Amino acid sequence: QVQLVESGGGLVQIGGSLRLSCAASGSIFRLNTLGWYRQAPGKQRELVAVDSGGSTNYADSVKGRFTISKDYAKNTVYLQMNSLKVEDTAVYYCNAEQFIPPPKKTFWGQGTQVTVSS
């Protein structure tokens, strides 16, 4: 079982930056995908960014503004968020998946609130 703990959320003004961190309880080396999702009030949870074996993908709405990265030594995944917009306001969740060995296991953090104000 892998525990994921997010931190770094908060209140920021439009155009500002935040860096979210997701610390894993064990080695992230054995996790096949690492990602960030978000859920705004009244909306479904959506994928923001994912790192799958070193290949990264982003939601169109955050391309060029958000960057996912990882530090194996610290077992931590980051989401650098720049040029924040009001529509980025949401609870952000860290996600990890492990395919090997089967069956697939999915892990979630508890979420961290990001609020972008005007």
N, C-alpha and C positions, 0 to 999 in steps of 0.2 A: 504494500500500500504506500502511495506517495502522498504526502501532505504538501499543499501549495498555499503559500501565504503572500497575499498582495500588500503592497504599501505604496505610498507616494501620491495618492489622490488628494484632492483638495479643491479649493476655490481659486479660480484664476480669471483674469480679464481676457476679453477678446484679443487675439493676437499673441497671447502669452504662451508659455511652454511649461510642460510638466514631464517628469520621467517616472513612469510606474515600474515597480520592481516586483518580481514574483520569485520568492525563495522556495526551493524544493527541499524536502526532508532528506532526499537521497541524491545519488548521482543523476544528473540530467542526461548523462551520456547514453543511458539505456532507454531513454524516452525517444520515440520515433518522430513525434511531432510536438511542437511547442507553439502555443498561440494565445492570442488575446481576443476576447469577445466583449461586446457591450450590450447593455439593455437599457433603453430609455423608457420613461414612464409610458405605459399604454402601447408599447411596441414589443415586437419579438426580439429575442436575443440574436445578434448578428455577428458574423466574423469580421474582425478588424484587421488582423495580421496573423500570419502563420509561418513558422519555419519548419520545413519538412526535410530533414536530412541536409540542411544547409541551403535549400532552395526556399526563397521567401515569396510570399504573395500577400497582397493588400487589397482591401476593399477599395473600390474606385473613389469613394468619398474621402479617403485619407491618403491616397497615393501622393508622394512628394512632400507630405507633411509629417507622417509618422514613420518610425523606423523600429523594427524589432531586432533585438540582438541578444546574445547569451554569453555568459561567462561560466565556462565549465569548472574553473577553480572555485568559484563561489556558488555553484549550483543555482544560478539565478538567471532569469530571463527578464529582459527590460523592454519597455515600450517608450521610446522617446516621442513626445507629441509636441509639435511646433505649430505655430500659426493657428492656434485653437479658435474654433468657432462655437457659437452658441449651440449649434446642432450636434456638437461633440459631447454635450452634457449627457451623462449616463453612468450607470454602474459598470465598471470594467472588471471582467473576470479573466483570470489566467486559466489556461486549459492545457492539458498534456495527454498524449495517447501513447500507449505501449502496445505494439503489435507482436513483439517477439519476447517470450514465447506466447503462442496463442492460449486462450482467446484474447481478443483485444480488450484492453483496459483503458478507461477514460477517467481522468482526474480533473477536479475543479477546485479553484480557490473560493474564498468566501465573498470576494468582490470588494472593490474600493470605489468610492464615489468621486466622480469628476464633475465639477460644476463650472461652466464657463459663463461669466456674466458680462453684461454690456455696461 
